């Protein structure tokens, strides 16, 4: 997985810092050649290594702020079944 420093951008272009995967694909790994945003147009929060798994991926919900309830609640990959 890309490091936190490399971020999700390492899925579409070779990272300029850290180690490059031995078999990194020159075309990247995402078909559209860009990192998608969350459903509300915000950047995903990516941490690797994560606190809950190999990586943590989060969306802060509609309000774009940490925490919150209802539609403003965070969406975290480690809480999705």
Protein Blocks (a to p, Z undefined) as FASTA:
>chain_A
ZZfklommlmmbccfehjddfklcfkbjbfnlpacddfkopacddddddfkbmbdcddeb
jnopgedehjlpccdfklpZZ
